Each structure stands twice: as structure tokens, then as C-alpha cells.
């Protein structure tokens, strides 16, 4: 989110909060290397040379504090 916090809604309707600097475990689903643009307009988003997509849905994944004993 814009304030540096994310809320993950569970299937039960609960909200689990994450801050952007929290350490997490996630499962990588894809890695992409987009082609380098020849030109970029000033108002374009900065070019991302690598995009990693993943998920925190699953046992042992997500915020490390969720799994602390």
C-alpha cells in the first residue's frame, strides 16, 4: 500500500498485516526479463530489468513472525 503496509485477507475473512520492510518467505512462480526499451518517455515508470512473481500462500510462507514458535 501507499503507507508501506499491506493487508492479506484470509479465507476466514481475517486480515494479516505486513509492512514493506518485513522479512517474508515466498514461492517464486515466474521470473521475467523484459526487453530493454529503446526510448522511455519522461512520465513512464522506471524500467525494471527483472520481474519476479511469487506467492506467500502456503504452509511456511509469508511473514516469518507468523511461523515463529
Buried (B, 14 or more C-beta within 10 A) or exposed (E): EEEEEBEBEEEEEEEBEBEEEBEEBBEEEEEEEEEEEEEEEEEEEEEEEEEEEBEBEEEEBBBEEBEEE
